[in-house]
Amino acid sequence: MADAEIRPTSGTDATEGRERDEHAGDEHHVVILGAGFAGMTTARRLARTAERDRLRITIVDRHNYHTFHPLLYQVATAGLEPHSVGRSVRGAFRRSPVRFCLGAVVEVDWDRRRVVLDTEQELAFDTLVVAVGSSSADYGIEGVAEHTFPLKSLPEASRLRNHVLRQFEAANTAAAQPDEATLTVVVAGGGPTGVELAGALAELVDRVVQNDRPDLDLSRRRIVLVEMLDSLLPPYREAQREHTRKALEARGVEVRLGTAIERVEADRVLLSDGDELATRTVVWTAGVRAHPLGDQLGVEQTKGGRVVVAPDLRIPDRHGAFVAGDLAGATDRDGELLPQLAAVAIQQGRHVADQIVRRRRGLATQRFRYRDKGTMATIGRRDAVAELPLGVQLRGLPARVAWLALHLFQLIGFRNRASVLLDWTYNYLTYDKAARLILEQQESDEAEQLSQRPG
């Protein structure tokens, strides 16, 4: 059954319909803000018909690479190198009409139809796609911004990896027994990222750090997962949530449910139940909010700073402007906001590209409908949980294999897929983590300026 068409009837929408027909023969510049899942998908799909529809496509991002966010936790836990989960934008579109512009957006001038960048460059647009994603939300909790490690970018993942490895180096060289704060890692948030990170940290410490430092007493090491709700993985079914909790605890992770973090200090965390944890490592995965650019657009916003969109993902009362990905306040059939997941962003990117082409050809736009193809979260080397369509539930090794296959398929570029597959195979066969060099600033430089090699 075809998606419902949305036909302009009056006001701005009707004007847009007429302009679309009048200028169909002119070159049309599509500017895409953000090289995440939504932005990259939009660009790749538009590139297919760029010549036929006379489209000029430009991606703008403050980084020159696309980040495969679902695998950032593996960079943070020494399982993968940054270049394995990052893809040069120019390299990805080397043989296509898509162009790339490096810079951060300072302003969107709707009247002049221009995007102003921090490089003092201005880009004129005919259609604008805002796909800048999301950022960490600290919910105003004291000390979170100053003393925690977010996990939303490659530099942040590299910084966390360096810090964790350095903590164990410090423990190894301590003249006396290392203090509790050095050996304790607190993960805030029991969603998929928090669960995956906690499981991976446990394996890093018990299988790699211990083997590297046989004289180091790790019996007092602690990995504590703190979740304010009464269960992990809230969207999952109860049996899956319980399996996840037991699997983490079997790996030595302390799961603290129904507990919130009230304050974070340089060497401790204070919890809502009155307890406090001595630690110098707090990883913040407890929540996200829409990218701050959404606050500067001068348009209506909804929960979490997300931009209110029409059913076809256009911004109401903004001619030729769409939002896709984590910033979009799109809702499901029940009026609930769609989750901020890669799968949603990818589908929205495809949809926005299709609507731009339809408008270019004088056709009415269509309503966006998200098709839930399931969710997955990995717990360890042989364990995961997956919920698929038609009520199919997987756990353990079958879910882990499904998770590996899906993420390998979604990676952009043959080089990235080959690199990740090789590292996964090595890690599985040797119980080792090859990517555990402490490179400090050089590591961030590598993440910021990835190789331009095709693949």
C-alpha positions in Angstrom: 0.0 0.0 0.0 1.5 3.4 -1.0 2.1 6.1 1.5 -0.5 8.8 1.7 0.3 11.8 -0.5 0.3 15.2 1.2 -0.9 17.8 -1.3 -0.5 21.6 -0.8 -3.9 23.3 -0.3 -3.2 26.8 0.8 -0.7 29.4 2.2 3.0 28.6 2.1 2.6 25.0 1.0 0.6 26.0 -2.1 3.2 28.6 -3.0 5.9 25.9 -2.7 3.9 23.7 -5.1 3.8 26.4 -7.7 7.5 27.3 -7.4 8.5 23.7 -7.7 6.9 23.5 -11.2 8.1 26.9 -12.4 11.8 26.2 -11.7 12.0 22.5 -12.4 14.5 23.1 -15.2 17.0 25.1 -13.1 19.9 23.5 -11.1 18.7 22.9 -7.6 21.1 23.1 -4.7 20.5 20.7 -1.8 22.5 21.5 1.3 22.6 18.7 3.9 23.7 19.6 7.4 25.3 16.7 9.1 27.2 13.6 7.9 25.5 11.1 10.3 23.3 8.3 9.3 20.5 10.5 8.1 22.7 13.0 6.2 24.8 10.4 4.4 21.7 8.3 3.5 20.0 11.4 2.1 23.0 12.3 0.0 23.6 8.8 -1.4 20.0 8.4 -2.4 19.9 11.8 -4.1 23.1 11.1 -5.9 21.3 8.4 -7.9 19.1 10.9 -9.8 21.2 14.0 -9.4 21.9 14.3 -13.2 18.3 13.6 -14.2 16.8 16.0 -11.7 19.6 18.7 -12.0 20.6 18.4 -8.4 23.7 19.9 -6.8 24.3 18.3 -3.4 26.6 19.5 -0.6 27.1 17.9 2.8 28.3 20.2 5.6 29.8 18.8 8.8 32.4 20.0 11.4 34.2 16.7 11.0 35.4 15.4 7.6 34.2 11.9 8.4 31.1 9.9 9.1 31.0 8.1 12.5 29.4 4.7 12.9 28.1 5.5 16.4 26.9 1.9 17.4 30.5 0.8 17.5 32.0 3.8 19.4 31.9 1.7 22.6 34.3 -0.8 21.0 36.8 2.1 20.2 36.5 3.1 23.9 37.2 -0.4 25.1 40.2 -1.1 22.8 38.3 -3.5 20.5 38.6 -1.3 17.3 40.7 1.5 16.0 39.0 4.9 15.3 39.6 4.6 11.5 37.6 1.4 11.5 34.3 3.1 12.5 35.0 6.4 10.7 34.6 7.0 7.0 36.0 10.0 5.1 33.0 11.8 3.6 35.0 12.8 0.5 36.2 9.3 0.1 32.6 7.9 0.4 31.4 10.2 -2.4 34.6 10.3 -4.5 32.8 9.0 -7.6 29.5 10.8 -7.2 28.2 14.4 -7.6 28.1 14.9 -3.9 30.4 17.6 -2.5 31.6 18.2 1.0 32.2 21.4 3.0 34.0 21.3 6.4 32.6 23.7 9.0 30.2 24.1 11.9 26.9 25.9 11.3 26.7 29.2 13.0 23.4 30.4 11.5 20.6 29.5 9.1 19.4 32.7 7.4 16.0 31.7 6.2 15.3 35.1 4.5 18.4 34.9 2.4 18.3 31.1 2.2 21.9 30.8 3.2 23.8 28.7 5.8 26.6 30.6 7.6 29.6 28.6 8.8 32.2 29.3 11.4 34.7 29.5 8.5 32.9 32.6 7.4 31.7 30.8 4.4 28.1 31.0 3.3 26.2 28.4 1.3 23.1 29.3 -0.6 20.4 26.6 -0.7 17.2 25.8 -2.5 16.5 22.8 -0.2 17.9 22.4 3.2 18.1 19.1 5.1 19.0 19.5 8.8 20.4 16.2 10.0 22.9 17.3 12.7 21.9 14.5 15.2 22.0 14.8 19.0 24.3 15.4 21.9 24.6 14.2 25.5 22.1 15.4 28.0 23.3 16.0 31.6 19.8 16.9 32.9 21.4 19.7 35.0 23.1 17.2 37.3 26.0 18.8 39.1 29.4 17.7 37.9 28.4 15.7 34.9 29.7 18.2 32.3 33.1 18.6 34.2 33.8 15.1 35.4 32.3 12.5 33.1 33.2 11.0 29.8 30.4 11.2 27.1 30.4 8.8 24.2 29.0 10.6 21.2 32.1 11.0 19.0 35.4 9.4 17.9 37.5 11.9 19.9 35.4 11.2 23.0 35.8 7.4 22.5 39.5 7.8 22.1 39.8 10.0 25.1 37.9 7.5 27.2 40.1 4.6 26.0 43.2 6.5 26.9 41.9 7.3 30.3 40.8 3.8 31.2 44.1 2.3 30.1 46.1 5.0 31.9 44.1 4.2 35.1 45.3 0.6 35.0 48.8 1.7 34.2 48.7 3.9 37.3 47.4 1.0 39.4 50.2 -1.2 38.1 52.9 1.3 39.0 51.5 2.3 42.4 54.0 1.8 45.3 51.2 0.6 47.5 47.8 -1.0 46.8 46.0 1.2 44.2 43.1 3.1 45.7 39.5 2.2 45.0 38.9 5.2 42.8 41.5 4.0 40.3 40.0 0.5 39.9 36.4 1.6 39.7 34.5 2.5 36.5 30.9 3.8 36.7 28.6 3.6 33.7 25.6 5.9 33.9 22.6 4.7 31.9 21.2 1.2 31.3 20.2 1.7 27.7 21.9 -0.2 24.8 25.1 1.9 24.9 25.5 1.5 28.7 24.9 -2.2 28.6 27.3 -2.8 25.7 30.0 -0.6 27.3 29.7 -2.3 30.7 30.0 -5.7 29.2 33.0 -4.7 27.0 34.8 -3.1 29.9 34.4 -6.2 32.0 36.0 -8.3 29.2 38.8 -5.7 28.7 39.7 -5.8 32.4 39.4 -9.5 33.0 40.8 -10.9 29.8 43.2 -8.3 28.6 44.4 -6.0 31.4 44.8 -9.0 33.7 46.9 -10.9 31.1 49.0 -7.8 30.4 49.7 -7.3 34.1 49.7 -10.7 35.9 51.2 -9.1 39.1 48.4 -6.6 39.4 45.7 -7.6 41.9 42.4 -6.9 40.1 40.2 -8.6 42.7 39.0 -5.2 43.8 38.1 -3.9 40.4 34.6 -2.6 40.1 32.4 -1.9 37.0 29.1 -0.4 38.2 26.2 0.2 35.9 23.7 2.7 37.4 20.2 3.0 36.0 17.4 5.2 37.5 14.6 2.9 36.2 13.8 -0.5 37.6 15.2 -2.4 34.7 17.8 -2.3 31.9 17.0 -1.8 28.2 13.5 -0.2 28.8 12.1 -0.8 25.3 12.8 -4.6 25.5 10.5 -7.3 26.9 10.9 -8.4 30.5 12.6 -11.7 29.7 15.2 -10.0 27.6 15.8 -7.3 30.2 16.3 -10.0 32.9 18.6 -12.0 30.7 20.7 -8.9 30.2 21.0 -8.1 33.9 22.0 -11.7 34.8 24.5 -11.9 31.9 26.2 -8.6 33.1 26.3 -9.7 36.7 27.9 -13.1 35.6 30.7 -11.0 34.1 31.2 -9.2 37.3 29.3 -6.0 36.6 27.4 -4.5 39.5 23.9 -3.5 38.3 22.3 -0.7 40.4 18.7 -0.3 39.4 16.2 2.3 40.6 19.1 4.5 41.5 20.0 7.9 40.1 23.2 9.9 40.1 22.8 13.0 42.1 26.3 14.6 41.8 29.6 13.8 40.2 32.9 14.9 41.7 36.5 14.4 40.5 37.0 11.3 42.5 33.5 10.1 43.5 29.8 9.8 42.6 26.9 10.4 44.9 23.8 8.3 44.4 20.2 8.9 45.2 20.1 6.1 47.7 22.7 7.9 49.8 25.6 5.7 48.7 28.7 7.0 47.1 31.2 5.4 44.8 34.9 6.3 44.8 35.9 6.6 41.1 37.8 8.7 38.6 36.0 7.2 35.6 32.3 8.0 35.0 31.0 7.3 31.5 27.8 9.2 30.8 25.4 7.3 28.5 22.3 8.3 30.5 20.6 10.4 27.9 20.6 12.5 24.8 19.0 15.7 23.6 18.7 17.2 20.2 21.7 19.0 18.7 21.9 22.6 20.0 21.5 23.9 16.4 17.8 23.1 16.8 17.5 25.9 19.4 18.9 28.4 16.8 16.6 27.6 13.9 13.7 29.7 15.2 11.2 26.9 14.7 8.8 25.1 17.0 10.4 22.4 19.2 9.1 19.5 21.2 10.5 17.2 24.0 14.3 17.0 24.2 14.7 20.0 21.9 13.6 18.1 18.8 12.2 20.0 15.9 8.5 19.7 15.2 8.0 18.4 11.6 5.1 17.8 9.3 4.1 14.2 8.4 6.5 14.3 5.4 9.4 15.6 7.6 9.3 19.1 6.3 9.7 22.0 8.8 6.3 23.8 8.8 6.4 27.3 7.4 10.0 26.9 6.2 10.1 26.7 2.4 12.1 23.7 1.2 13.4 22.6 4.6 13.4 19.1 6.0 14.7 17.5 9.3 15.9 13.9 9.5 17.5 11.8 12.2 17.8 12.5 16.0 16.8 16.1 15.6 13.4 15.3 14.0 10.4 15.3 16.2 8.6 12.7 14.1 6.0 10.6 15.8 4.5 7.1 15.4 0.9 6.1 14.9 0.2 6.7 18.6 1.7 10.2 18.6 4.9 9.1 20.5 8.3 10.4 19.4 10.3 7.9 17.4 13.4 6.6 19.1 16.7 8.3 18.3 18.2 5.2 16.6 20.4 4.7 13.6 17.6 2.7 11.9 15.1 5.6 12.2 17.7 8.0 10.9 18.5 5.8 7.9 14.8 5.4 7.0 14.2 9.1 7.4 17.2 9.9 5.2 15.8 7.8 2.4 12.4 9.3 2.8 13.6 12.9 2.7 15.6 12.2 -0.4 12.6 10.7 -2.1 10.5 13.8 -1.2 13.0 16.2 -2.6 12.9 14.3 -5.9 9.1 14.2 -5.9 8.9 17.9 -5.3 11.5 18.4 -8.1 9.3 16.5 -10.4 6.1 18.3 -9.5 4.6 15.5 -7.3 3.1 15.8 -3.9 5.1 14.7 -0.9 4.3 11.5 1.1 3.9 10.8 4.8 6.9 9.2 6.6 6.1 5.8 8.1 8.8 4.1 10.2 9.1 0.4 9.7 10.4 -1.2 12.9 12.8 -4.0 11.8 13.9 -4.8 15.4 16.4 -3.8 18.0 19.6 -5.5 19.3 22.1 -5.0 22.1 25.3 -7.0 22.7 26.4 -8.0 26.2 29.6 -9.8 25.5 31.6 -12.0 23.1 29.0 -14.8 22.9 25.9 -13.0 24.2 23.4 -10.5 23.1 19.6 -9.8 23.0 17.5 -9.1 19.9 13.9 -8.4 19.3 12.8 -8.8 15.7 9.5 -8.4 13.8 6.6 -10.9 14.3 7.6 -11.2 18.0 10.8 -13.1 17.3 13.2 -12.9 20.3 16.8 -14.0 20.3 19.3 -14.2 23.1 22.8 -15.6 23.6 25.0 -16.7 20.7 22.3 -16.5 17.9 21.5 -12.9 18.9 25.2 -12.1 19.0 25.7 -13.5 15.4 22.7 -11.5 14.2 24.1 -8.3 15.8 27.6 -8.9 14.2 26.1 -9.4 10.8 23.8 -6.4 10.9 26.5 -4.0 12.1 29.0 -5.3 9.6 26.5 -4.8 6.8 25.6 -1.2 7.9 29.2 0.0 7.9 30.0 2.3 5.0 32.9 1.2 2.8 34.7 -2.0 2.0 37.8 -1.0 3.9 35.8 -0.4 7.1 34.0 -3.7 6.8 37.2 -5.6 6.2 39.1 -3.8 9.1 36.3 -4.4 11.6 35.8 -8.1 10.5 39.6 -8.7 10.9 39.7 -7.1 14.3 36.6 -9.0 15.5 38.1 -12.3 14.3 41.4 -11.5 16.0 39.7 -10.5 19.3 37.5 -13.6 19.3 40.3 -16.1 18.6 42.9 -14.6 20.9 40.8 -13.2 23.7 42.9 -10.1 23.1 42.4 -6.4 22.2 44.9 -5.1 19.6 43.8 -1.5 19.8 45.1 -0.6 23.2 47.8 2.0 22.6 47.8 5.2 24.6 48.4 7.9 22.0 46.9 10.8 23.8 46.6 13.9 21.5 47.8 11.9 18.4 44.8 9.7 18.8 42.4 12.6 18.6 44.3 14.0 15.6 43.8 10.6 13.9 40.1 10.6 14.6 39.7 14.2 13.5 41.6 13.8 10.2 40.9 10.3 8.8 42.5 9.0 5.7 41.0 10.0 2.4 41.6 6.5 0.9 38.6 5.0 -1.0 37.1 1.8 0.1 
